[in-house]
Amino acid sequence: MDANRESRTREPIFEPGAPGEDPIRLVSEEAGRVTDIAAARAKGFINTARAQAEQAAEYVQDAVQQTRDKVAEYREAGFDRMKEDAIAYTRREPVTALCIAAGVGLVIGWLTALGRR
């Protein structure tokens, strides 16, 4: 019974115009409005995706530049600087450093196991 009550209270999607009005024209206008709404939403989605892609590209460019700077710094300072940074990082982030070491060990183990086959 509630469904019947809801169907009676909803506004109709298409309301016929005055007598003598062309129903094809009315349907065509409604289709045009729906198309315009869909196009506006699609344009909004595209703009949002474009903005997020640009933001991701900037993030990647910053990360690449930071990596280049670190590599240049290590080239100039040598192995001792790299060792000091690794020790300092391990003291600051012991759990992360342990996970990285475990991951590197796992990859090396897989690579050596593949070499034996």
Backbone as XML, in Angstrom:
<?xml version="1.0"?>
<chain id="A" units="angstrom">
  <residue number="1" name="MET">
    <atom name="N" x="0.810" y="-1.184" z="0.000"/>
    <atom name="CA" x="0.000" y="0.000" z="0.000"/>
    <atom name="C" x="0.865" y="1.263" z="0.000"/>
  </residue>
  <residue number="2" name="ASP">
    <atom name="N" x="2.010" y="1.244" z="0.690"/>
    <atom name="CA" x="2.873" y="2.411" z="0.744"/>
    <atom name="C" x="3.419" y="2.760" z="-0.630"/>
  </residue>
  <residue number="3" name="ALA">
    <atom name="N" x="3.698" y="1.758" z="-1.444"/>
    <atom name="CA" x="4.210" y="2.009" z="-2.789"/>
    <atom name="C" x="3.178" y="2.741" z="-3.630"/>
  </residue>
  <residue number="4" name="ASN">
    <atom name="N" x="1.899" y="2.374" z="-3.476"/>
    <atom name="CA" x="0.842" y="3.061" z="-4.217"/>
    <atom name="C" x="0.728" y="4.520" z="-3.778"/>
  </residue>
  <residue number="5" name="ARG">
    <atom name="N" x="0.860" y="4.768" z="-2.483"/>
    <atom name="CA" x="0.768" y="6.124" z="-1.970"/>
    <atom name="C" x="1.936" y="6.962" z="-2.506"/>
  </residue>
  <residue number="6" name="GLU">
    <atom name="N" x="3.154" y="6.363" z="-2.554"/>
    <atom name="CA" x="4.320" y="7.065" z="-3.077"/>
    <atom name="C" x="4.136" y="7.410" z="-4.538"/>
  </residue>
  <residue number="7" name="SER">
    <atom name="N" x="3.612" y="6.470" z="-5.316"/>
    <atom name="CA" x="3.457" y="6.726" z="-6.741"/>
    <atom name="C" x="2.452" y="7.842" z="-6.991"/>
  </residue>
  <residue number="8" name="ARG">
    <atom name="N" x="1.490" y="8.019" z="-6.108"/>
    <atom name="CA" x="0.517" y="9.092" z="-6.274"/>
    <atom name="C" x="1.096" y="10.439" z="-5.865"/>
  </residue>
  <residue number="9" name="THR">
    <atom name="N" x="2.085" y="10.473" z="-4.963"/>
    <atom name="CA" x="2.621" y="11.744" z="-4.489"/>
    <atom name="C" x="3.813" y="12.220" z="-5.307"/>
  </residue>
  <residue number="10" name="ARG">
    <atom name="N" x="4.412" y="11.381" z="-6.104"/>
    <atom name="CA" x="5.553" y="11.785" z="-6.928"/>
    <atom name="C" x="5.095" y="12.701" z="-8.048"/>
  </residue>
  <residue number="11" name="GLU">
    <atom name="N" x="6.024" y="13.621" z="-8.417"/>
    <atom name="CA" x="5.729" y="14.468" z="-9.563"/>
    <atom name="C" x="6.002" y="13.679" z="-10.828"/>
  </residue>
  <residue number="12" name="PRO">
    <atom name="N" x="5.184" y="13.844" z="-11.831"/>
    <atom name="CA" x="5.427" y="13.110" z="-13.072"/>
    <atom name="C" x="6.688" y="13.623" z="-13.755"/>
  </residue>
  <residue number="13" name="ILE">
    <atom name="N" x="7.371" y="12.722" z="-14.411"/>
    <atom name="CA" x="8.582" y="13.090" z="-15.134"/>
    <atom name="C" x="8.229" y="13.926" z="-16.356"/>
  </residue>
  <residue number="14" name="PHE">
    <atom name="N" x="7.200" y="13.559" z="-17.032"/>
    <atom name="CA" x="6.774" y="14.247" z="-18.229"/>
    <atom name="C" x="5.344" y="14.707" z="-18.039"/>
  </residue>
  <residue number="15" name="GLU">
    <atom name="N" x="5.139" y="16.009" z="-18.131"/>
    <atom name="CA" x="3.788" y="16.551" z="-18.021"/>
    <atom name="C" x="3.345" y="17.015" z="-19.401"/>
  </residue>
  <residue number="16" name="PRO">
    <atom name="N" x="2.249" y="16.509" z="-19.879"/>
    <atom name="CA" x="1.788" y="16.959" z="-21.184"/>
    <atom name="C" x="1.417" y="18.435" z="-21.118"/>
  </residue>
  <residue number="17" name="GLY">
    <atom name="N" x="1.648" y="19.121" z="-22.214"/>
    <atom name="CA" x="1.357" y="20.550" z="-22.270"/>
    <atom name="C" x="-0.115" y="20.794" z="-22.538"/>
  </residue>
  <residue number="18" name="ALA">
    <atom name="N" x="-0.385" y="21.979" z="-22.990"/>
    <atom name="CA" x="-1.759" y="22.370" z="-23.302"/>
    <atom name="C" x="-2.256" y="21.561" z="-24.491"/>
  </residue>
  <residue number="19" name="PRO">
    <atom name="N" x="-3.540" y="21.422" z="-24.615"/>
    <atom name="CA" x="-4.077" y="20.697" z="-25.766"/>
    <atom name="C" x="-3.585" y="21.337" z="-27.065"/>
  </residue>
  <residue number="20" name="GLY">
    <atom name="N" x="-3.220" y="20.504" z="-28.000"/>
    <atom name="CA" x="-2.734" y="20.978" z="-29.280"/>
    <atom name="C" x="-1.223" y="21.166" z="-29.315"/>
  </residue>
  <residue number="21" name="GLU">
    <atom name="N" x="-0.555" y="21.035" z="-28.168"/>
    <atom name="CA" x="0.894" y="21.159" z="-28.135"/>
    <atom name="C" x="1.511" y="19.863" z="-28.657"/>
  </residue>
  <residue number="22" name="ASP">
    <atom name="N" x="2.569" y="19.985" z="-29.396"/>
    <atom name="CA" x="3.203" y="18.840" z="-30.043"/>
    <atom name="C" x="3.948" y="17.997" z="-28.998"/>
  </residue>
  <residue number="23" name="PRO">
    <atom name="N" x="3.520" y="16.754" z="-28.732"/>
    <atom name="CA" x="4.192" y="15.927" z="-27.723"/>
    <atom name="C" x="5.622" y="15.569" z="-28.146"/>
  </residue>
  <residue number="24" name="ILE">
    <atom name="N" x="5.877" y="15.470" z="-29.428"/>
    <atom name="CA" x="7.237" y="15.139" z="-29.885"/>
    <atom name="C" x="8.186" y="16.282" z="-29.532"/>
  </residue>
  <residue number="25" name="ARG">
    <atom name="N" x="7.720" y="17.503" z="-29.692"/>
    <atom name="CA" x="8.551" y="18.654" z="-29.348"/>
    <atom name="C" x="8.819" y="18.678" z="-27.847"/>
  </residue>
  <residue number="26" name="LEU">
    <atom name="N" x="7.799" y="18.373" z="-27.054"/>
    <atom name="CA" x="7.978" y="18.345" z="-25.598"/>
    <atom name="C" x="8.991" y="17.276" z="-25.182"/>
  </residue>
  <residue number="27" name="VAL">
    <atom name="N" x="8.879" y="16.108" z="-25.791"/>
    <atom name="CA" x="9.828" y="15.021" z="-25.481"/>
    <atom name="C" x="11.224" y="15.418" z="-25.930"/>
  </residue>
  <residue number="28" name="SER">
    <atom name="N" x="11.318" y="16.050" z="-27.075"/>
    <atom name="CA" x="12.611" y="16.490" z="-27.593"/>
    <atom name="C" x="13.249" y="17.523" z="-26.661"/>
  </residue>
  <residue number="29" name="GLU">
    <atom name="N" x="12.457" y="18.463" z="-26.162"/>
    <atom name="CA" x="12.976" y="19.459" z="-25.225"/>
    <atom name="C" x="13.448" y="18.806" z="-23.936"/>
  </residue>
  <residue number="30" name="GLU">
    <atom name="N" x="12.671" y="17.869" z="-23.438"/>
    <atom name="CA" x="13.050" y="17.164" z="-22.201"/>
    <atom name="C" x="14.338" y="16.379" z="-22.416"/>
  </residue>
  <residue number="31" name="ALA">
    <atom name="N" x="14.448" y="15.731" z="-23.568"/>
    <atom name="CA" x="15.675" y="14.984" z="-23.882"/>
    <atom name="C" x="16.860" y="15.933" z="-23.961"/>
  </residue>
  <residue number="32" name="GLY">
    <atom name="N" x="16.645" y="17.111" z="-24.517"/>
    <atom name="CA" x="17.715" y="18.114" z="-24.575"/>
    <atom name="C" x="18.170" y="18.550" z="-23.198"/>
  </residue>
  <residue number="33" name="ARG">
    <atom name="N" x="17.199" y="18.757" z="-22.287"/>
    <atom name="CA" x="17.545" y="19.143" z="-20.915"/>
    <atom name="C" x="18.332" y="18.035" z="-20.216"/>
  </residue>
  <residue number="34" name="VAL">
    <atom name="N" x="17.894" y="16.815" z="-20.385"/>
    <atom name="CA" x="18.598" y="15.678" z="-19.764"/>
    <atom name="C" x="20.007" y="15.560" z="-20.338"/>
  </residue>
  <residue number="35" name="THR">
    <atom name="N" x="20.139" y="15.744" z="-21.632"/>
    <atom name="CA" x="21.456" y="15.687" z="-22.274"/>
    <atom name="C" x="22.361" y="16.789" z="-21.741"/>
  </residue>
  <residue number="36" name="ASP">
    <atom name="N" x="21.823" y="17.983" z="-21.581"/>
    <atom name="CA" x="22.617" y="19.097" z="-21.043"/>
    <atom name="C" x="23.095" y="18.808" z="-19.625"/>
  </residue>
  <residue number="37" name="ILE">
    <atom name="N" x="22.218" y="18.239" z="-18.811"/>
    <atom name="CA" x="22.599" y="17.889" z="-17.432"/>
    <atom name="C" x="23.695" y="16.837" z="-17.441"/>
  </residue>
  <residue number="38" name="ALA">
    <atom name="N" x="23.542" y="15.816" z="-18.272"/>
    <atom name="CA" x="24.561" y="14.754" z="-18.353"/>
    <atom name="C" x="25.885" y="15.316" z="-18.840"/>
  </residue>
  <residue number="39" name="ALA">
    <atom name="N" x="25.839" y="16.208" z="-19.824"/>
    <atom name="CA" x="27.071" y="16.806" z="-20.346"/>
    <atom name="C" x="27.768" y="17.654" z="-19.283"/>
  </residue>
  <residue number="40" name="ALA">
    <atom name="N" x="26.982" y="18.396" z="-18.507"/>
    <atom name="CA" x="27.564" y="19.220" z="-17.445"/>
    <atom name="C" x="28.225" y="18.345" z="-16.376"/>
  </residue>
  <residue number="41" name="ARG">
    <atom name="N" x="27.564" y="17.256" z="-16.019"/>
    <atom name="CA" x="28.158" y="16.347" z="-15.027"/>
    <atom name="C" x="29.423" y="15.696" z="-15.563"/>
  </residue>
  <residue number="42" name="ALA">
    <atom name="N" x="29.389" y="15.272" z="-16.812"/>
    <atom name="CA" x="30.580" y="14.656" z="-17.416"/>
    <atom name="C" x="31.733" y="15.654" z="-17.460"/>
  </residue>
  <residue number="43" name="LYS">
    <atom name="N" x="31.428" y="16.896" z="-17.795"/>
    <atom name="CA" x="32.470" y="17.925" z="-17.833"/>
    <atom name="C" x="33.052" y="18.134" z="-16.434"/>
  </residue>
  <residue number="44" name="GLY">
    <atom name="N" x="32.190" y="18.112" z="-15.421"/>
    <atom name="CA" x="32.670" y="18.243" z="-14.048"/>
    <atom name="C" x="33.582" y="17.087" z="-13.653"/>
  </residue>
  <residue number="45" name="PHE">
    <atom name="N" x="33.199" y="15.871" z="-14.028"/>
    <atom name="CA" x="34.037" y="14.701" z="-13.735"/>
    <atom name="C" x="35.378" y="14.800" z="-14.447"/>
  </residue>
  <residue number="46" name="ILE">
    <atom name="N" x="35.352" y="15.234" z="-15.693"/>
    <atom name="CA" x="36.591" y="15.365" z="-16.467"/>
    <atom name="C" x="37.499" y="16.413" z="-15.836"/>
  </residue>
  <residue number="47" name="ASN">
    <atom name="N" x="36.929" y="17.549" z="-15.440"/>
    <atom name="CA" x="37.739" y="18.594" z="-14.815"/>
    <atom name="C" x="38.344" y="18.119" z="-13.498"/>
  </residue>
  <residue number="48" name="THR">
    <atom name="N" x="37.567" y="17.375" z="-12.722"/>
    <atom name="CA" x="38.081" y="16.843" z="-11.459"/>
    <atom name="C" x="39.209" y="15.848" z="-11.711"/>
  </residue>
  <residue number="49" name="ALA">
    <atom name="N" x="39.017" y="14.970" z="-12.674"/>
    <atom name="CA" x="40.055" y="13.990" z="-13.005"/>
    <atom name="C" x="41.314" y="14.680" z="-13.509"/>
  </residue>
  <residue number="50" name="ARG">
    <atom name="N" x="41.147" y="15.705" z="-14.324"/>
    <atom name="CA" x="42.295" y="16.441" z="-14.854"/>
    <atom name="C" x="43.068" y="17.114" z="-13.715"/>
  </residue>
  <residue number="51" name="ALA">
    <atom name="N" x="42.349" y="17.724" z="-12.784"/>
    <atom name="CA" x="43.002" y="18.396" z="-11.656"/>
    <atom name="C" x="43.758" y="17.388" z="-10.784"/>
  </residue>
  <residue number="52" name="GLN">
    <atom name="N" x="43.152" y="16.228" z="-10.562"/>
    <atom name="CA" x="43.825" y="15.207" z="-9.757"/>
    <atom name="C" x="45.042" y="14.650" z="-10.478"/>
  </residue>
  <residue number="53" name="ALA">
    <atom name="N" x="44.963" y="14.494" z="-11.796"/>
    <atom name="CA" x="46.105" y="14.006" z="-12.566"/>
    <atom name="C" x="47.243" y="15.019" z="-12.530"/>
  </residue>
  <residue number="54" name="GLU">
    <atom name="N" x="46.914" y="16.307" z="-12.637"/>
    <atom name="CA" x="47.951" y="17.339" z="-12.547"/>
    <atom name="C" x="48.607" y="17.351" z="-11.174"/>
  </residue>
  <residue number="55" name="GLN">
    <atom name="N" x="47.796" y="17.168" z="-10.145"/>
    <atom name="CA" x="48.329" y="17.133" z="-8.785"/>
    <atom name="C" x="49.259" y="15.928" z="-8.606"/>
  </residue>
  <residue number="56" name="ALA">
    <atom name="N" x="48.866" y="14.782" z="-9.141"/>
    <atom name="CA" x="49.713" y="13.591" z="-9.059"/>
    <atom name="C" x="51.014" y="13.796" z="-9.832"/>
  </residue>
  <residue number="57" name="ALA">
    <atom name="N" x="50.929" y="14.431" z="-10.994"/>
    <atom name="CA" x="52.134" y="14.684" z="-11.793"/>
    <atom name="C" x="53.093" y="15.604" z="-11.039"/>
  </residue>
  <residue number="58" name="GLU">
    <atom name="N" x="52.558" y="16.626" z="-10.387"/>
    <atom name="CA" x="53.406" y="17.519" z="-9.595"/>
    <atom name="C" x="54.077" y="16.763" z="-8.452"/>
  </residue>
  <residue number="59" name="TYR">
    <atom name="N" x="53.324" y="15.880" z="-7.809"/>
    <atom name="CA" x="53.875" y="15.093" z="-6.705"/>
    <atom name="C" x="55.024" y="14.214" z="-7.202"/>
  </residue>
  <residue number="60" name="VAL">
    <atom name="N" x="54.818" y="13.575" z="-8.344"/>
    <atom name="CA" x="55.861" y="12.703" z="-8.898"/>
    <atom name="C" x="57.085" y="13.519" z="-9.288"/>
  </residue>
  <residue number="61" name="GLN">
    <atom name="N" x="56.871" y="14.678" z="-9.893"/>
    <atom name="CA" x="57.995" y="15.528" z="-10.275"/>
    <atom name="C" x="58.791" y="15.970" z="-9.050"/>
  </residue>
  <residue number="62" name="ASP">
    <atom name="N" x="58.092" y="16.323" z="-7.977"/>
    <atom name="CA" x="58.780" y="16.701" z="-6.736"/>
    <atom name="C" x="59.587" y="15.530" z="-6.173"/>
  </residue>
  <residue number="63" name="ALA">
    <atom name="N" x="59.000" y="14.341" z="-6.195"/>
    <atom name="CA" x="59.706" y="13.161" z="-5.680"/>
    <atom name="C" x="60.941" y="12.856" z="-6.523"/>
  </residue>
  <residue number="64" name="VAL">
    <atom name="N" x="60.829" y="12.986" z="-7.836"/>
    <atom name="CA" x="61.977" y="12.741" z="-8.721"/>
    <atom name="C" x="63.071" y="13.760" z="-8.440"/>
  </residue>
  <residue number="65" name="GLN">
    <atom name="N" x="62.686" y="15.025" z="-8.267"/>
    <atom name="CA" x="63.683" y="16.058" z="-7.991"/>
    <atom name="C" x="64.372" y="15.816" z="-6.651"/>
  </residue>
  <residue number="66" name="GLN">
    <atom name="N" x="63.604" y="15.435" z="-5.636"/>
    <atom name="CA" x="64.209" y="15.132" z="-4.334"/>
    <atom name="C" x="65.180" y="13.967" z="-4.445"/>
  </residue>
  <residue number="67" name="THR">
    <atom name="N" x="64.811" y="12.950" z="-5.227"/>
    <atom name="CA" x="65.693" y="11.795" z="-5.411"/>
    <atom name="C" x="66.973" y="12.208" z="-6.113"/>
  </residue>
  <residue number="68" name="ARG">
    <atom name="N" x="66.840" y="13.030" z="-7.146"/>
    <atom name="CA" x="68.039" y="13.516" z="-7.856"/>
    <atom name="C" x="68.947" y="14.306" z="-6.920"/>
  </residue>
  <residue number="69" name="ASP">
    <atom name="N" x="68.350" y="15.156" z="-6.088"/>
    <atom name="CA" x="69.143" y="15.940" z="-5.144"/>
    <atom name="C" x="69.886" y="15.046" z="-4.157"/>
  </residue>
  <residue number="70" name="LYS">
    <atom name="N" x="69.196" y="14.016" z="-3.649"/>
    <atom name="CA" x="69.838" y="13.092" z="-2.698"/>
    <atom name="C" x="70.976" y="12.323" z="-3.366"/>
  </residue>
  <residue number="71" name="VAL">
    <atom name="N" x="70.770" y="11.859" z="-4.581"/>
    <atom name="CA" x="71.812" y="11.112" z="-5.287"/>
    <atom name="C" x="73.027" y="12.007" z="-5.502"/>
  </residue>
  <residue number="72" name="ALA">
    <atom name="N" x="72.800" y="13.246" z="-5.907"/>
    <atom name="CA" x="73.918" y="14.178" z="-6.096"/>
    <atom name="C" x="74.633" y="14.442" z="-4.777"/>
  </residue>
  <residue number="73" name="GLU">
    <atom name="N" x="73.860" y="14.568" z="-3.702"/>
    <atom name="CA" x="74.447" y="14.789" z="-2.385"/>
    <atom name="C" x="75.305" y="13.598" z="-1.957"/>
  </residue>
  <residue number="74" name="TYR">
    <atom name="N" x="74.820" y="12.386" z="-2.204"/>
    <atom name="CA" x="75.587" y="11.191" z="-1.838"/>
    <atom name="C" x="76.829" y="11.039" z="-2.707"/>
  </residue>
  <residue number="75" name="ARG">
    <atom name="N" x="76.746" y="11.451" z="-3.954"/>
    <atom name="CA" x="77.940" y="11.387" z="-4.819"/>
    <atom name="C" x="79.042" y="12.282" z="-4.273"/>
  </residue>
  <residue number="76" name="GLU">
    <atom name="N" x="78.643" y="13.468" z="-3.814"/>
    <atom name="CA" x="79.626" y="14.418" z="-3.295"/>
    <atom name="C" x="80.165" y="13.991" z="-1.934"/>
  </residue>
  <residue number="77" name="ALA">
    <atom name="N" x="79.283" y="13.505" z="-1.047"/>
    <atom name="CA" x="79.687" y="13.195" z="0.325"/>
    <atom name="C" x="80.282" y="11.807" z="0.466"/>
  </residue>
  <residue number="78" name="GLY">
    <atom name="N" x="79.944" y="10.901" z="-0.429"/>
    <atom name="CA" x="80.500" y="9.560" z="-0.371"/>
    <atom name="C" x="79.673" y="8.600" z="0.477"/>
  </residue>
  <residue number="79" name="PHE">
    <atom name="N" x="80.260" y="7.425" z="0.701"/>
    <atom name="CA" x="79.583" y="6.331" z="1.386"/>
    <atom name="C" x="79.300" y="6.651" z="2.848"/>
  </residue>
  <residue number="80" name="ASP">
    <atom name="N" x="80.193" y="7.393" z="3.497"/>
    <atom name="CA" x="80.004" y="7.705" z="4.915"/>
    <atom name="C" x="78.711" y="8.489" z="5.162"/>
  </residue>
  <residue number="81" name="ARG">
    <atom name="N" x="78.395" y="9.420" z="4.285"/>
    <atom name="CA" x="77.164" y="10.211" z="4.437"/>
    <atom name="C" x="75.938" y="9.302" z="4.303"/>
  </residue>
  <residue number="82" name="MET">
    <atom name="N" x="75.975" y="8.378" z="3.345"/>
    <atom name="CA" x="74.858" y="7.456" z="3.148"/>
    <atom name="C" x="74.685" y="6.582" z="4.388"/>
  </residue>
  <residue number="83" name="LYS">
    <atom name="N" x="75.791" y="6.129" z="4.944"/>
    <atom name="CA" x="75.750" y="5.290" z="6.144"/>
    <atom name="C" x="75.166" y="6.068" z="7.327"/>
  </residue>
  <residue number="84" name="GLU">
    <atom name="N" x="75.578" y="7.315" z="7.501"/>
    <atom name="CA" x="75.062" y="8.136" z="8.604"/>
    <atom name="C" x="73.562" y="8.382" z="8.448"/>
  </residue>
  <residue number="85" name="ASP">
    <atom name="N" x="73.123" y="8.650" z="7.218"/>
    <atom name="CA" x="71.689" y="8.874" z="6.979"/>
    <atom name="C" x="70.877" y="7.610" z="7.254"/>
  </residue>
  <residue number="86" name="ALA">
    <atom name="N" x="71.426" y="6.456" z="6.875"/>
    <atom name="CA" x="70.723" y="5.193" z="7.116"/>
    <atom name="C" x="70.585" y="4.925" z="8.613"/>
  </residue>
  <residue number="87" name="ILE">
    <atom name="N" x="71.635" y="5.191" z="9.353"/>
    <atom name="CA" x="71.598" y="4.991" z="10.807"/>
    <atom name="C" x="70.611" y="5.964" z="11.456"/>
  </residue>
  <residue number="88" name="ALA">
    <atom name="N" x="70.643" y="7.226" z="11.019"/>
    <atom name="CA" x="69.729" y="8.220" z="11.582"/>
    <atom name="C" x="68.274" y="7.851" z="11.266"/>
  </residue>
  <residue number="89" name="TYR">
    <atom name="N" x="68.015" y="7.397" z="10.057"/>
    <atom name="CA" x="66.650" y="7.010" z="9.677"/>
    <atom name="C" x="66.183" y="5.818" z="10.506"/>
  </residue>
  <residue number="90" name="THR">
    <atom name="N" x="67.062" y="4.854" z="10.714"/>
    <atom name="CA" x="66.716" y="3.668" z="11.489"/>
    <atom name="C" x="66.383" y="4.045" z="12.932"/>
  </residue>
  <residue number="91" name="ARG">
    <atom name="N" x="67.080" y="5.021" z="13.461"/>
    <atom name="CA" x="66.782" y="5.468" z="14.829"/>
    <atom name="C" x="65.466" y="6.243" z="14.893"/>
  </residue>
  <residue number="92" name="ARG">
    <atom name="N" x="65.169" y="7.018" z="13.846"/>
    <atom name="CA" x="63.921" y="7.799" z="13.810"/>
    <atom name="C" x="62.712" y="6.916" z="13.542"/>
  </residue>
  <residue number="93" name="GLU">
    <atom name="N" x="62.854" y="5.974" z="12.626"/>
    <atom name="CA" x="61.741" y="5.124" z="12.176"/>
    <atom name="C" x="62.142" y="3.647" z="12.242"/>
  </residue>
  <residue number="94" name="PRO">
    <atom name="N" x="62.256" y="3.068" z="13.437"/>
    <atom name="CA" x="62.769" y="1.694" z="13.527"/>
    <atom name="C" x="61.853" y="0.641" z="12.876"/>
  </residue>
  <residue number="95" name="VAL">
    <atom name="N" x="60.547" y="0.778" z="13.021"/>
    <atom name="CA" x="59.635" y="-0.223" z="12.459"/>
    <atom name="C" x="59.664" y="-0.166" z="10.935"/>
  </residue>
  <residue number="96" name="THR">
    <atom name="N" x="59.628" y="1.051" z="10.388"/>
    <atom name="CA" x="59.675" y="1.202" z="8.939"/>
    <atom name="C" x="60.994" y="0.672" z="8.390"/>
  </residue>
  <residue number="97" name="ALA">
    <atom name="N" x="62.097" y="0.996" z="9.065"/>
    <atom name="CA" x="63.401" y="0.514" z="8.617"/>
    <atom name="C" x="63.462" y="-1.013" z="8.641"/>
  </residue>
  <residue number="98" name="LEU">
    <atom name="N" x="62.878" y="-1.620" z="9.665"/>
    <atom name="CA" x="62.850" y="-3.074" z="9.764"/>
    <atom name="C" x="62.031" y="-3.683" z="8.626"/>
  </residue>
  <residue number="99" name="CYS">
    <atom name="N" x="60.885" y="-3.078" z="8.316"/>
    <atom name="CA" x="60.044" y="-3.573" z="7.206"/>
    <atom name="C" x="60.761" y="-3.437" z="5.873"/>
  </residue>
  <residue number="100" name="ILE">
    <atom name="N" x="61.459" y="-2.315" z="5.678"/>
    <atom name="CA" x="62.226" y="-2.137" z="4.440"/>
    <atom name="C" x="63.314" y="-3.197" z="4.338"/>
  </residue>
  <residue number="101" name="ALA">
    <atom name="N" x="64.020" y="-3.424" z="5.422"/>
    <atom name="CA" x="65.087" y="-4.428" z="5.410"/>
    <atom name="C" x="64.524" y="-5.820" z="5.123"/>
  </residue>
  <residue number="102" name="ALA">
    <atom name="N" x="63.374" y="-6.146" z="5.723"/>
    <atom name="CA" x="62.749" y="-7.449" z="5.471"/>
    <atom name="C" x="62.325" y="-7.564" z="4.001"/>
  </residue>
  <residue number="103" name="GLY">
    <atom name="N" x="61.767" y="-6.500" z="3.450"/>
    <atom name="CA" x="61.359" y="-6.513" z="2.041"/>
    <atom name="C" x="62.537" y="-6.677" z="1.108"/>
  </residue>
  <residue number="104" name="VAL">
    <atom name="N" x="63.622" y="-5.960" z="1.394"/>
    <atom name="CA" x="64.825" y="-6.077" z="0.557"/>
    <atom name="C" x="65.383" y="-7.495" z="0.664"/>
  </residue>
  <residue number="105" name="GLY">
    <atom name="N" x="65.404" y="-8.038" z="1.854"/>
    <atom name="CA" x="65.887" y="-9.406" z="2.027"/>
    <atom name="C" x="65.034" y="-10.413" z="1.289"/>
  </residue>
  <residue number="106" name="LEU">
    <atom name="N" x="63.732" y="-10.212" z="1.312"/>
    <atom name="CA" x="62.819" y="-11.103" z="0.606"/>
    <atom name="C" x="63.063" y="-11.049" z="-0.907"/>
  </residue>
  <residue number="107" name="VAL">
    <atom name="N" x="63.204" y="-9.859" z="-1.437"/>
    <atom name="CA" x="63.459" y="-9.713" z="-2.884"/>
    <atom name="C" x="64.789" y="-10.346" z="-3.263"/>
  </residue>
  <residue number="108" name="ILE">
    <atom name="N" x="65.812" y="-10.112" z="-2.468"/>
    <atom name="CA" x="67.122" y="-10.717" z="-2.760"/>
    <atom name="C" x="67.029" y="-12.242" z="-2.688"/>
  </residue>
  <residue number="109" name="GLY">
    <atom name="N" x="66.291" y="-12.750" z="-1.714"/>
    <atom name="CA" x="66.098" y="-14.194" z="-1.611"/>
    <atom name="C" x="65.404" y="-14.767" z="-2.836"/>
  </residue>
  <residue number="110" name="TRP">
    <atom name="N" x="64.363" y="-14.086" z="-3.300"/>
    <atom name="CA" x="63.671" y="-14.556" z="-4.519"/>
    <atom name="C" x="64.579" y="-14.533" z="-5.730"/>
  </residue>
  <residue number="111" name="LEU">
    <atom name="N" x="65.346" y="-13.460" z="-5.858"/>
    <atom name="CA" x="66.230" y="-13.340" z="-7.027"/>
    <atom name="C" x="67.319" y="-14.412" z="-7.013"/>
  </residue>
  <residue number="112" name="THR">
    <atom name="N" x="67.876" y="-14.690" z="-5.842"/>
    <atom name="CA" x="68.905" y="-15.731" z="-5.784"/>
    <atom name="C" x="68.312" y="-17.109" z="-6.003"/>
  </residue>
  <residue number="113" name="ALA">
    <atom name="N" x="67.080" y="-17.314" z="-5.547"/>
    <atom name="CA" x="66.420" y="-18.602" z="-5.765"/>
    <atom name="C" x="66.132" y="-18.803" z="-7.247"/>
  </residue>
  <residue number="114" name="LEU">
    <atom name="N" x="65.775" y="-17.747" z="-7.951"/>
    <atom name="CA" x="65.524" y="-17.854" z="-9.395"/>
    <atom name="C" x="66.823" y="-18.162" z="-10.146"/>
  </residue>
  <residue number="115" name="GLY">
    <atom name="N" x="67.935" y="-17.630" z="-9.629"/>
    <atom name="CA" x="69.228" y="-17.876" z="-10.275"/>
    <atom name="C" x="69.679" y="-19.328" z="-10.153"/>
  </residue>
  <residue number="116" name="ARG">
    <atom name="N" x="69.204" y="-20.022" z="-9.140"/>
    <atom name="CA" x="69.611" y="-21.415" z="-8.931"/>
    <atom name="C" x="68.811" y="-22.393" z="-9.795"/>
  </residue>
  <residue number="117" name="ARG">
    <atom name="N" x="67.704" y="-21.976" z="-10.336"/>
    <atom name="CA" x="66.859" y="-22.880" z="-11.114"/>
    <atom name="C" x="67.384" y="-23.155" z="-12.468"/>
  </residue>
</chain>
